[in-house]
Amino acid sequence: MDILEFGRGILQKQPFSVLLGAELEKFEQGFAELHLPVRDELKQQHGFVHGGAVSYLADNALTYAGASVLGQVLTLEMKINYSRPAIGERLIARAEVESHGKRQAVCSCKVYALKDGEEKLCAIAQGTVLVTG
């Protein structure tokens, strides 16, 4: 089994990720890309994707990126900056490992909203993930 299929299996064991409809599109050493199809249940009153859904996607992408170099991890901390409302058909989170040791990794993530074939940056996150085992 390759790392992408392994990662997709892990995602399917996360009830919250399944509820939201998250999809793991890329997973390789030091990098992860998750997608979230946008539907009305994920939007707030102005029609934008709720910040909690954007934050979830960034958090999970950061964790996947860190896990690719460390194994089983949990998020220790995360900071997110929202740069524009998330409007579109799909959110795309691309996370990469910036630095890591044996027990933790610092990762960054950019979240894009895909609308009519164009990606627009809507959030930037940074987090630290910690080995759990």
Protein Blocks (a to p, Z undefined) as FASTA:
>chain_A
ZZklmmmmmmmmmmklmmnopacfbdcehiacddddddfklpcfkopacfklmmmmmmmm
mmmmmmmmnopaddfbdcdddfbdcedjbdcdddddfbdcfkbccddddddddeehiacd
fbdcddddddfZZ
